[in-house]
Amino acid sequence: MHNVVVQLSGLGGLIGASYDMKDKGLFCTFVQRWHADTHAFHLSIREMTITLDDVSYLLHLSTVGQLCTYLTLEAIRATKLLVESLRVDRGAATTKTRHC
């Protein structure tokens, strides 16, 4: 069922890009060179950033158009979803939904 949802979303290319199927040593090397403050890889030759064009090319994902649609939720329903799905504190969820 999950594969069908992924395929319909246009993210099917990610199924074949499983972490288990790739070189774990290479991933570890890139993780060590990632700097979250600059959102870039620091390599011996220079700094390298990842762009949306890179993601589109490597994963065959479209970066044009709207990925999904959004539904307007009432504050009560939004609070319930935050508490149940994301395990957010009810008081904090209520405050945020009232603010929004």
C-alpha positions, 0 to 999 in steps of 0.5 A: 500500500505504501508503494502505491502512495509513493508512486502516486505522489511522484516520489517513486524514484525514492523507492530505488534510492534506499539507504540499504542499497547504497555504499554506507561508507560513502554516506558516512563520509558525506555525513561527516562533512555536512555542516548544518549551519551553512547547509553545505558539504565541506570537501578538501577541494571546496565547499559544495551545496545541493540545489533543487536542480540537483535533487530533481536530476538525481532523484527524478523528481519534479521541482515545478508545480504544487506537490500536494493540496492543503485542506483548511482545518478548524482549530479543534481538528488541527489541535487534535491532529497535532496532539495525536499525530505529532504528540504535541502538548495539547496546551501548546497545540491550542495556543499555536492553532489559535495564533494561526 
